[in-house]
Amino acid sequence: MRQKIVSSGKFLQSDGTMKHFVVEILFSVPFEKVEPVVPAHREFLQGGYDSGLLLMSGPQNPRVGGVLIARAESLEAVQAFVDQDPYKLNGVATYRFIEFNPVKRQAFMESWVS
């Protein structure tokens, strides 16, 4: 199925269904080598928010990586987005993708999940 952008900027499949993902980012080098890339990484993530792909993101505690909560039509779409992440382009992180089904959620999340 193809994604299309609607006026709100959110990605939707033609049948209205979306897949949901937790993306775990794991630093593959000491944080001192990651730190100079953080501003470019955060700027990159803004595009994911603007397109409706990302709901939230943030660093792990301790700073061994980060987490993204995303939705897209497919795993491949999320992977294609992450392939452009400055962390990946600079070789400072690896990624683990976990698809999940958000069957329970807060009411305010309804429009993002459905």
N, CA, C and O atoms as a printed pandas DataFrame, in Angstrom:
     atom_number atom_name residue_name chain_id  residue_number  x_coord  y_coord  z_coord
0              1         N          MET        A               1    0.826   -1.179    0.000
1              2        CA          MET        A               1    0.000    0.000    0.000
2              3         C          MET        A               1    0.868    1.239    0.000
3              4         O          MET        A               1    1.989    1.222    0.507
4              5         N          ARG        A               2    0.361    2.289   -0.556
5              6        CA          ARG        A               2    1.108    3.540   -0.627
6              7         C          ARG        A               2    0.691    4.466    0.488
7              8         O          ARG        A               2   -0.475    4.508    0.883
8              9         N          GLN        A               3    1.673    5.217    0.996
9             10        CA          GLN        A               3    1.359    6.246    1.970
10            11         C          GLN        A               3    0.977    7.499    1.220
11            12         O          GLN        A               3    1.438    7.727    0.101
12            13         N          LYS        A               4    0.150    8.299    1.820
13            14        CA          LYS        A               4   -0.133    9.614    1.272
14            15         C          LYS        A               4   -0.121   10.615    2.413
15            16         O          LYS        A               4   -0.424   10.268    3.554
16            17         N          ILE        A               5    0.221   11.827    2.113
17            18        CA          ILE        A               5    0.236   12.868    3.124
18            19         C          ILE        A               5   -1.076   13.625    3.016
19            20         O          ILE        A               5   -1.446   14.104    1.944
20            21         N          VAL        A               6   -1.766   13.727    4.128
21            22        CA          VAL        A               6   -3.003   14.496    4.164
22            23         C          VAL        A               6   -2.679   15.890    4.683
23            24         O          VAL        A               6   -1.542   16.156    5.073
24            25         N          SER        A               7   -3.653   16.772    4.691
25            26        CA          SER        A               7   -3.394   18.171    5.013
26            27         C          SER        A               7   -2.756   18.364    6.385
27            28         O          SER        A               7   -2.043   19.345    6.595
28            29         N          SER        A               8   -2.994   17.459    7.313
29            30        CA          SER        A               8   -2.395   17.592    8.634
30            31         C          SER        A               8   -0.917   17.224    8.623
31            32         O          SER        A               8   -0.223   17.439    9.617
32            33         N          GLY        A               9   -0.421   16.671    7.509
33            34        CA          GLY        A               9    0.970   16.270    7.427
34            35         C          GLY        A               9    1.207   14.852    7.916
35            36         O          GLY        A               9    2.349   14.394    7.917
36            37         N          LYS        A              10    0.170   14.144    8.331
37            38        CA          LYS        A              10    0.334   12.790    8.854
38            39         C          LYS        A              10    0.364   11.784    7.714
39            40         O          LYS        A              10   -0.323   11.947    6.706
40            41         N          PHE        A              11    1.177   10.733    7.890
41            42        CA          PHE        A              11    1.220    9.656    6.917
42            43         C          PHE        A              11    0.066    8.701    7.190
43            44         O          PHE        A              11   -0.162    8.296    8.329
44            45         N          LEU        A              12   -0.651    8.350    6.146
45            46        CA          LEU        A              12   -1.758    7.402    6.261
46            47         C          LEU        A              12   -1.697    6.430    5.102
47            48         O          LEU        A              12   -1.324    6.799    3.989
48            49         N          GLN        A              13   -2.064    5.185    5.366
49            50        CA          GLN        A              13   -2.236    4.229    4.294
50            51         C          GLN        A              13   -3.590    4.472    3.671
51            52         O          GLN        A              13   -4.474    5.069    4.285
52            53         N          SER        A              14   -3.745    4.007    2.456
53            54        CA          SER        A              14   -5.022    4.222    1.782
54            55         C          SER        A              14   -6.173    3.536    2.502
55            56         O          SER        A              14   -7.315    3.979    2.384
56            57         N          ASP        A              15   -5.902    2.453    3.254
57            58        CA          ASP        A              15   -6.979    1.809    4.004
58            59         C          ASP        A              15   -7.072    2.326    5.438
59            60         O          ASP        A              15   -7.898    1.844    6.213
60            61         N          GLY        A              16   -6.229    3.307    5.803
61            62        CA          GLY        A              16   -6.309    3.926    7.121
62            63         C          GLY        A              16   -5.561    3.208    8.226
63            64         O          GLY        A              16   -5.526    3.700    9.354
64            65         N          THR        A              17   -4.957    2.052    7.940
65            66        CA          THR        A              17   -4.248    1.321    8.991
66            67         C          THR        A              17   -2.773    1.707    9.015
67            68         O          THR        A              17   -2.182    2.050    7.990
68            69         N          MET        A              18   -2.208    1.643   10.188
69            70        CA          MET        A              18   -0.805    1.956   10.368
70            71         C          MET        A              18   -0.177    0.885   11.239
71            72         O          MET        A              18   -0.865    0.227   12.019
72            73         N          LYS        A              19    1.121    0.712   11.108
73            74        CA          LYS        A              19    1.887   -0.153   11.993
74            75         C          LYS        A              19    2.649    0.740   12.955
75            76         O          LYS        A              19    3.015    1.865   12.613
76            77         N          HIS        A              20    2.886    0.240   14.151
77            78        CA          HIS        A              20    3.533    1.020   15.205
78            79         C          HIS        A              20    4.823    0.338   15.623
79            80         O          HIS        A              20    4.920   -0.889   15.648
80            81         N          PHE        A              21    5.834    1.176   15.958
81            82        CA          PHE        A              21    7.168    0.653   16.209
82            83         C          PHE        A              21    7.831    1.363   17.379
83            84         O          PHE        A              21    7.650    2.561   17.594
84            85         N          VAL        A              22    8.604    0.583   18.125
85            86        CA          VAL        A              22    9.597    1.119   19.041
86            87         C          VAL        A              22   10.922    0.907   18.324
87            88         O          VAL        A              22   11.231   -0.202   17.888
88            89         N          VAL        A              23   11.691    1.961   18.206
89            90        CA          VAL        A              23   13.020    1.852   17.608
90            91         C          VAL        A              23   14.024    2.139   18.718
91            92         O          VAL        A              23   14.061    3.235   19.276
92            93         N          GLU        A              24   14.830    1.140   19.021
93            94        CA          GLU        A              24   15.879    1.322   20.020
94            95         C          GLU        A              24   17.169    1.690   19.302
95            96         O          GLU        A              24   17.626    0.978   18.407
96            97         N          ILE        A              25   17.742    2.805   19.706
97            98        CA          ILE        A              25   19.022    3.258   19.173
98            99         C          ILE        A              25   20.084    2.887   20.201
99           100         O          ILE        A              25   19.956    3.217   21.380
100          101         N          LEU        A              26   21.128    2.203   19.755
101          102        CA          LEU        A              26   22.223    1.799   20.639
102          103         C          LEU        A              26   23.521    2.398   20.116
103          104         O          LEU        A              26   23.911    2.145   18.977
104          105         N          PHE        A              27   24.186    3.189   20.947
105          106        CA          PHE        A              27   25.453    3.777   20.535
106          107         C          PHE        A              27   26.498    2.682   20.389
107          108         O          PHE        A              27   26.607    1.793   21.234
108          109         N          SER        A              28   27.266    2.757   19.306
109          110        CA          SER        A              28   28.308    1.769   19.043
110          111         C          SER        A              28   29.701    2.322   19.331
111          112         O          SER        A              28   30.708    1.646   19.116
112          113         N          VAL        A              29   29.743    3.552   19.818
113          114        CA          VAL        A              29   31.000    4.211   20.196
114          115         C          VAL        A              29   30.745    4.935   21.516
115          116         O          VAL        A              29   29.590    5.132   21.895
116          117         N          PRO        A              30   31.810    5.337   22.224
117          118        CA          PRO        A              30   31.605    6.106   23.463
118          119         C          PRO        A              30   30.815    7.393   23.198
119          120         O          PRO        A              30   30.904    7.981   22.120
120          121         N          PHE        A              31   30.039    7.818   24.207
121          122        CA          PHE        A              31   29.170    8.979   24.022
122          123         C          PHE        A              31   29.944   10.230   23.610
123          124         O          PHE        A              31   29.393   11.089   22.921
124          125         N          GLU        A              32   31.183   10.349   24.010
125          126        CA          GLU        A              32   31.983   11.504   23.628
126          127         C          GLU        A              32   32.081   11.632   22.102
127          128         O          GLU        A              32   32.214   12.741   21.585
128          129         N          LYS        A              33   32.018   10.520   21.385
129          130        CA          LYS        A              33   32.054   10.546   19.919
130          131         C          LYS        A              33   30.663   10.766   19.324
131          132         O          LYS        A              33   30.538   11.189   18.175
132          133         N          VAL        A              34   29.627   10.484   20.098
133          134        CA          VAL        A              34   28.246   10.689   19.659
134          135         C          VAL        A              34   27.848   12.152   19.840
135          136         O          VAL        A              34   27.156   12.724   18.998
136          137         N          GLU        A              35   28.285   12.743   20.932
137          138        CA          GLU        A              35   27.827   14.079   21.329
138          139         C          GLU        A              35   27.896   15.133   20.223
139          140         O          GLU        A              35   26.963   15.928   20.106
140          141         N          PRO        A              36   28.956   15.183   19.401
141          142        CA          PRO        A              36   28.979   16.199   18.338
142          143         C          PRO        A              36   27.896   16.012   17.274
143          144         O          PRO        A              36   27.582   16.951   16.543
144          145         N          VAL        A              37   27.324   14.807   17.180
145          146        CA          VAL        A              37   26.319   14.497   16.156
146          147         C          VAL        A              37   24.898   14.748   16.674
147          148         O          VAL        A              37   23.956   14.785   15.883
148          149         N          VAL        A              38   24.733   14.919   17.985
149          150        CA          VAL        A              38   23.403   15.051   18.590
150          151         C          VAL        A              38   22.592   16.188   17.969
151          152         O          VAL        A              38   21.428   15.955   17.645
152          153         N          PRO        A              39   23.119   17.403   17.779
153          154        CA          PRO        A              39   22.289   18.462   17.183
154          155         C          PRO        A              39   21.756   18.102   15.789
155          156         O          PRO        A              39   20.594   18.375   15.489
156          157         N          ALA        A              40   22.582   17.499   14.943
157          158        CA          ALA        A              40   22.120   17.098   13.609
158          159         C          ALA        A              40   21.075   15.991   13.707
159          160         O          ALA        A              40   20.111   15.977   12.942
160          161         N          HIS        A              41   21.263   15.066   14.643
161          162        CA          HIS        A              41   20.290   13.989   14.863
162          163         C          HIS        A              41   18.936   14.568   15.265
163          164         O          HIS        A              41   17.905   14.164   14.727
164          165         N          ARG        A              42   18.930   15.502   16.197
165          166        CA          ARG        A              42   17.661   16.093   16.654
166          167         C          ARG        A              42   16.999   16.910   15.554
167          168         O          ARG        A              42   15.774   16.903   15.429
168          169         N          GLU        A              43   17.790   17.610   14.763
169          170        CA          GLU        A              43   17.228   18.346   13.624
170          171         C          GLU        A              43   16.600   17.378   12.624
171          172         O          GLU        A              43   15.519   17.640   12.097
172          173         N          PHE        A              44   17.275   16.263   12.366
173          174        CA          PHE        A              44   16.750   15.227   11.483
174          175         C          PHE        A              44   15.416   14.686   12.007
175          176         O          PHE        A              44   14.466   14.525   11.241
176          177         N          LEU        A              45   15.348   14.406   13.314
177          178        CA          LEU        A              45   14.124   13.849   13.889
178          179         C          LEU        A              45   12.934   14.777   13.695
179          180         O          LEU        A              45   11.803   14.308   13.572
180          181         N          GLN        A              46   13.171   16.088   13.665
181          182        CA          GLN        A              46   12.061   17.022   13.487
182          183         C          GLN        A              46   11.276   16.727   12.209
183          184         O          GLN        A              46   10.057   16.900   12.170
184          185         N          GLY        A              47   11.973   16.284   11.173
185          186        CA          GLY        A              47   11.273   15.886    9.948
186          187         C          GLY        A              47   10.316   14.737   10.177
187          188         O          GLY        A              47    9.257   14.680    9.552
188          189         N          GLY        A              48   10.673   13.817   11.066
189          190        CA          GLY        A              48    9.780   12.716   11.418
190          191         C          GLY        A              48    8.551   13.196   12.158
191          192         O          GLY        A              48    7.458   12.662   11.971
192          193         N          TYR        A              49    8.727   14.208   13.001
193          194        CA          TYR        A              49    7.572   14.797   13.694
194          195         C          TYR        A              49    6.697   15.552   12.706
195          196         O          TYR        A              49    5.472   15.430   12.732
196          197         N          ASP        A              50    7.320   16.326   11.841
197          198        CA          ASP        A              50    6.565   17.132   10.879
198          199         C          ASP        A              50    5.732   16.270    9.939
199          200         O          ASP        A              50    4.651   16.678    9.516
200          201         N          SER        A              51    6.228   15.080    9.608
201          202        CA          SER        A              51    5.519   14.187    8.692
202          203         C          SER        A              51    4.507   13.290    9.387
203          204         O          SER        A              51    3.733   12.606    8.718
204          205         N          GLY        A              52    4.498   13.279   10.732
205          206        CA          GLY        A              52    3.589   12.403   11.461
206          207         C          GLY        A              52    4.150   11.021   11.717
207          208         O          GLY        A              52    3.447   10.163   12.251
208          209         N          LEU        A              53    5.400   10.782   11.349
209          210        CA          LEU        A              53    6.023    9.471   11.558
210          211         C          LEU        A              53    6.359    9.234   13.018
211          212         O          LEU        A              53    6.222    8.110   13.503
212          213         N          LEU        A              54    6.795   10.266   13.733
213          214        CA          LEU        A              54    7.226   10.114   15.124
214          215         C          LEU        A              54    6.216   10.684   16.095
215          216         O          LEU        A              54    5.613   11.729   15.851
216          217         N          LEU        A              55    6.041    9.979   17.203
217          218        CA          LEU        A              55    5.230   10.471   18.318
218          219         C          LEU        A              55    6.125   11.062   19.397
219          220         O          LEU        A              55    5.833   12.128   19.938
220          221         N          MET        A              56    7.209   10.373   19.709
221          222        CA          MET        A              56    8.125   10.858   20.734
222          223         C          MET        A              56    9.471   10.199   20.547
223          224         O          MET        A              56    9.608    9.180   19.869
224          225         N          SER        A              57   10.477   10.824   21.180
225          226        CA          SER        A              57   11.830   10.288   21.136
226          227         C          SER        A              57   12.595   10.841   22.314
227          228         O          SER        A              57   12.208   11.848   22.907
228          229         N          GLY        A              58   13.690   10.172   22.649
229          230        CA          GLY        A              58   14.522   10.686   23.721
230          231         C          GLY        A              58   15.652    9.746   24.048
231          232         O          GLY        A              58   15.659    8.587   23.634
232          233         N          PRO        A              59   16.618   10.264   24.804
233          234        CA          PRO        A              59   17.779    9.449   25.175
234          235         C          PRO        A              59   17.430    8.436   26.255
235          236         O          PRO        A              59   16.537    8.653   27.074
236          237         N          GLN        A              60   18.153    7.329   26.236
237          238        CA          GLN        A              60   18.064    6.370   27.332
238          239         C          GLN        A              60   18.835    6.935   28.523
239          240         O          GLN        A              60   19.705    7.792   28.368
240          241         N          ASN        A              61   18.508    6.449   29.683
241          242        CA          ASN        A              61   19.216    6.834   30.895
242          243         C          ASN        A              61   19.716    5.561   31.556
243          244         O          ASN        A              61   18.898    4.797   32.068
244          245         N          PRO        A              62   21.009    5.293   31.572
245          246        CA          PRO        A              62   22.125    6.147   31.177
246          247         C          PRO        A              62   22.218    6.304   29.666
247          248         O          PRO        A              62   21.540    5.595   28.921
248          249         N          ARG        A              63   23.060    7.236   29.211
249          250        CA          ARG        A              63   23.167    7.616   27.798
250          251         C          ARG        A              63   23.903    6.547   26.986
251          252         O          ARG        A              63   25.048    6.736   26.575
252          253         N          VAL        A              64   23.227    5.436   26.767
253          254        CA          VAL        A              64   23.784    4.360   25.947
254          255         C          VAL        A              64   23.099    4.288   24.589
255          256         O          VAL        A              64   23.448    3.457   23.750
256          257         N          GLY        A              65   22.112    5.173   24.376
257          258        CA          GLY        A              65   21.345    5.193   23.137
258          259         C          GLY        A              65   20.083    5.996   23.331
259          260         O          GLY        A              65   20.016    6.876   24.188
260          261         N          GLY        A              66   19.080    5.687   22.527
261          262        CA          GLY        A              66   17.820    6.413   22.594
262          263         C          GLY        A              66   16.668    5.533   22.161
263          264         O          GLY        A              66   16.846    4.359   21.838
264          265         N          VAL        A              67   15.470    6.125   22.160
265          266        CA          VAL        A              67   14.252    5.410   21.792
266          267         C          VAL        A              67   13.402    6.329   20.921
267          268         O          VAL        A              67   13.284    7.525   21.189
268          269         N          LEU        A              68   12.812    5.753   19.875
269          270        CA          LEU        A              68   11.841    6.441   19.039
270          271         C          LEU        A              68   10.533    5.666   19.103
271          272         O          LEU        A              68   10.549    4.435   19.106
272          273         N          ILE        A              69    9.417    6.353   19.155
273          274        CA          ILE        A              69    8.095    5.738   18.987
274          275         C          ILE        A              69    7.568    6.251   17.660
275          276         O          ILE        A              69    7.402    7.456   17.470
276          277         N          ALA        A              70    7.303    5.319   16.737
277          278        CA          ALA        A              70    6.982    5.695   15.363
278          279         C          ALA        A              70    5.785    4.923   14.843
279          280         O          ALA        A              70    5.386    3.898   15.396
280          281         N          ARG        A              71    5.223    5.448   13.758
281          282        CA          ARG        A              71    4.185    4.722   13.024
282          283         C          ARG        A              71    4.407    4.947   11.538
283          284         O          ARG        A              71    4.836    6.018   11.109
284          285         N          ALA        A              72    4.105    3.915   10.766
285          286        CA          ALA        A              72    4.278    3.980    9.317
286          287         C          ALA        A              72    3.519    2.825    8.692
287          288         O          ALA        A              72    2.978    1.968    9.390
288          289         N          GLU        A              73    3.487    2.812    7.375
289          290        CA          GLU        A              73    2.773    1.740    6.692
290          291         C          GLU        A              73    3.517    0.417    6.763
291          292         O          GLU        A              73    2.918   -0.643    6.582
292          293         N          SER        A              74    4.836    0.469    7.028
293          294        CA          SER        A              74    5.622   -0.772    7.030
294          295         C          SER        A              74    6.920   -0.573    7.801
295          296         O          SER        A              74    7.353    0.551    8.053
296          297         N          LEU        A              75    7.522   -1.688    8.162
297          298        CA          LEU        A              75    8.847   -1.664    8.762
298          299         C          LEU        A              75    9.838   -1.014    7.806
299          300         O          LEU        A              75   10.698   -0.240    8.227
300          301         N          GLU        A              76    9.717   -1.325    6.532
301          302        CA          GLU        A              76   10.638   -0.768    5.540
302          303         C          GLU        A              76   10.577    0.756    5.497
303          304         O          GLU        A              76   11.597    1.410    5.278
304          305         N          ALA        A              77    9.392    1.328    5.702
305          306        CA          ALA        A              77    9.264    2.784    5.708
306          307         C          ALA        A              77   10.000    3.393    6.898
307          308         O          ALA        A              77   10.650    4.430    6.759
308          309         N          VAL        A              78    9.904    2.758    8.063
309          310        CA          VAL        A              78   10.620    3.245    9.249
310          311         C          VAL        A              78   12.119    3.070    9.044
311          312         O          VAL        A              78   12.898    3.961    9.382
312          313         N          GLN        A              79   12.524    1.946    8.502
313          314        CA          GLN        A              79   13.946    1.718    8.245
314          315         C          GLN        A              79   14.504    2.732    7.248
315          316         O          GLN        A              79   15.630    3.203    7.408
316          317         N          ALA        A              80   13.730    3.068    6.228
317          318        CA          ALA        A              80   14.182    4.052    5.243
318          319         C          ALA        A              80   14.377    5.419    5.898
319          320         O          ALA        A              80   15.321    6.138    5.570
320          321         N          PHE        A              81   13.487    5.775    6.821
321          322        CA          PHE        A              81   13.647    7.025    7.559
322          323         C          PHE        A              81   14.935    6.988    8.373
323          324         O          PHE        A              81   15.743    7.913    8.297
324          325         N          VAL        A              82   15.129    5.934    9.143
325          326        CA          VAL        A              82   16.296    5.810   10.017
326          327         C          VAL        A              82   17.596    5.754    9.215
327          328         O          VAL        A              82   18.641    6.180    9.706
328          329         N          ASP        A              83   17.541    5.237    7.998
329          330        CA          ASP        A              83   18.742    5.178    7.159
330          331         C          ASP        A              83   19.338    6.563    6.914
331          332         O          ASP        A              83   20.517    6.674    6.576
332          333         N          GLN        A              84   18.545    7.612    7.079
333          334        CA          GLN        A              84   19.020    8.983    6.866
334          335         C          GLN        A              84   19.435    9.675    8.163
335          336         O          GLN        A              84   19.846   10.835    8.138
336          337         N          ASP        A              85   19.334    8.986    9.284
337          338        CA          ASP        A              85   19.695    9.564   10.586
338          339         C          ASP        A              85   21.195    9.852   10.628
339          340         O          ASP        A              85   21.996    8.979   10.294
340          341         N          PRO        A              86   21.590   11.066   11.034
341          342        CA          PRO        A              86   23.020   11.364   11.170
342          343         C          PRO        A              86   23.773   10.381   12.062
343          344         O          PRO        A              86   24.958   10.140   11.833
344          345         N          TYR        A              87   23.125    9.812   13.063
345          346        CA          TYR        A              87   23.791    8.787   13.865
346          347         C          TYR        A              87   24.237    7.633   12.974
347          348         O          TYR        A              87   25.371    7.164   13.074
348          349         N          LYS        A              88   23.339    7.179   12.104
349          350        CA          LYS        A              88   23.671    6.053   11.221
350          351         C          LYS        A              88   24.696    6.485   10.176
351          352         O          LYS        A              88   25.660    5.767    9.911
352          353         N          LEU        A              89   24.485    7.651    9.590
353          354        CA          LEU        A              89   25.390    8.127    8.546
354          355         C          LEU        A              89   26.811    8.339    9.066
355          356         O          LEU        A              89   27.774    8.237    8.306
356          357         N          ASN        A              90   26.941    8.634   10.362
357          358        CA          ASN        A              90   28.249    8.834   10.975
358          359         C          ASN        A              90   28.778    7.580   11.670
359          360         O          ASN        A              90   29.853    7.612   12.268
360          361         N          GLY        A              91   28.034    6.483   11.595
361          362        CA          GLY        A              91   28.500    5.214   12.131
362          363         C          GLY        A              91   28.637    5.165   13.640
363          364         O          GLY        A              91   29.501    4.464   14.166
364          365         N          VAL        A              92   27.767    5.925   14.356
365          366        CA          VAL        A              92   27.879    5.950   15.819
366          367         C          VAL        A              92   26.776    5.166   16.520
367          368         O          VAL        A              92   26.761    5.103   17.749
368          369         N          ALA        A              93   25.849    4.566   15.769
369          370        CA          ALA        A              93   24.731    3.864   16.401
370          371         C          ALA        A              93   24.234    2.725   15.526
371          372         O          ALA        A              93   24.415    2.717   14.308
372          373         N          THR        A              94   23.601    1.763   16.192
373          374        CA          THR        A              94   22.861    0.698   15.524
374          375         C          THR        A              94   21.413    0.803   15.988
375          376         O          THR        A              94   21.113    1.520   16.943
376          377         N          TYR        A              95   20.516    0.088   15.314
377          378        CA          TYR        A              95   19.081    0.224   15.567
378          379         C          TYR        A              95   18.433   -1.142   15.700
379          380         O          TYR        A              95   18.807   -2.096   15.017
380          381         N          ARG        A              96   17.457   -1.216   16.590
381          382        CA          ARG        A              96   16.630   -2.417   16.737
382          383         C          ARG        A              96   15.187   -1.964   16.583
383          384         O          ARG        A              96   14.759   -1.013   17.236
384          385         N          PHE        A              97   14.432   -2.646   15.717
385          386        CA          PHE        A              97   13.050   -2.285   15.400
386          387         C          PHE        A              97   12.104   -3.305   16.010
387          388         O          PHE        A              97   12.255   -4.509   15.799
388          389         N          ILE        A              98   11.132   -2.821   16.764
389          390        CA          ILE        A              98   10.144   -3.680   17.411
390          391         C          ILE        A              98    8.762   -3.199   16.981
391          392         O          ILE        A              98    8.360   -2.086   17.319
392          393         N          GLU        A              99    8.039   -4.026   16.241
393          394        CA          GLU        A              99    6.664   -3.681   15.874
394          395         C          GLU        A              99    5.752   -4.104   17.016
395          396         O          GLU        A              99    5.931   -5.171   17.602
396          397         N          PHE        A             100    4.768   -3.257   17.329
397          398        CA          PHE        A             100    3.804   -3.615   18.371
398          399         C          PHE        A             100    2.417   -3.140   17.978
399          400         O          PHE        A             100    2.249   -2.299   17.095
400          401         N          ASN        A             101    1.427   -3.702   18.660
401          402        CA          ASN        A             101    0.034   -3.356   18.419
402          403         C          ASN        A             101   -0.492   -2.614   19.649
403          404         O          ASN        A             101   -0.679   -3.235   20.695
404          405         N          PRO        A             102   -0.734   -1.307   19.554
405          406        CA          PRO        A             102   -1.157   -0.522   20.717
406          407         C          PRO        A             102   -2.635   -0.733   21.058
407          408         O          PRO        A             102   -3.460    0.152   20.834
408          409         N          VAL        A             103   -2.959   -1.896   21.594
409          410        CA          VAL        A             103   -4.353   -2.216   21.888
410          411         C          VAL        A             103   -4.907   -1.422   23.073
411          412         O          VAL        A             103   -6.114   -1.190   23.139
412          413         N          LYS        A             104   -4.062   -1.007   23.998
413          414        CA          LYS        A             104   -4.480   -0.160   25.127
414          415         C          LYS        A             104   -3.709    1.143   25.038
415          416         O          LYS        A             104   -2.517    1.150   24.731
416          417         N          ARG        A             105   -4.404    2.264   25.311
417          418        CA          ARG        A             105   -3.768    3.571   25.217
418          419         C          ARG        A             105   -4.633    4.617   25.888
419          420         O          ARG        A             105   -5.819    4.395   26.130
420          421         N          GLN        A             106   -4.040    5.745   26.182
421          422        CA          GLN        A             106   -4.781    6.880   26.708
422          423         C          GLN        A             106   -5.719    7.412   25.621
423          424         O          GLN        A             106   -5.415    7.311   24.433
424          425         N          ALA        A             107   -6.830    7.966   26.022
425          426        CA          ALA        A             107   -7.823    8.473   25.065
426          427         C          ALA        A             107   -7.241    9.550   24.149
427          428         O          ALA        A             107   -7.613    9.626   22.978
428          429         N          PHE        A             108   -6.337   10.379   24.663
429          430        CA          PHE        A             108   -5.787   11.454   23.839
430          431         C          PHE        A             108   -4.924   10.915   22.686
431          432         O          PHE        A             108   -4.607   11.664   21.763
432          433         N          MET        A             109   -4.542    9.635   22.723
433          434        CA          MET        A             109   -3.740    9.009   21.688
434          435         C          MET        A             109   -4.569    8.456   20.527
435          436         O          MET        A             109   -4.011    8.046   19.509
436          437         N          GLU        A             110   -5.867    8.442   20.670
437          438        CA          GLU        A             110   -6.726    7.766   19.702
438          439         C          GLU        A             110   -6.479    8.215   18.261
439          440         O          GLU        A             110   -6.379    7.374   17.368
440          441         N          SER        A             111   -6.380    9.501   18.023
441          442        CA          SER        A             111   -6.224    9.970   16.639
442          443         C          SER        A             111   -4.861    9.589   16.067
443          444         O          SER        A             111   -4.731    9.431   14.853
444          445         N          TRP        A             112   -3.849    9.438   16.911
445          446        CA          TRP        A             112   -2.528    9.065   16.412
446          447         C          TRP        A             112   -2.464    7.572   16.103
447          448         O          TRP        A             112   -1.783    7.154   15.167
448          449         N          VAL        A             113   -3.179    6.770   16.898
449          450        CA          VAL        A             113   -3.124    5.311   16.732
450          451         C          VAL        A             113   -4.054    4.832   15.637
451          452         O          VAL        A             113   -3.712    3.904   14.904
452          453         N          SER        A             114   -5.221    5.440   15.509
453          454        CA          SER        A             114   -6.185    4.928   14.517
454          455         C          SER        A             114   -6.074    5.634   13.200
455          456         O          SER        A             114   -6.813    5.319   12.267
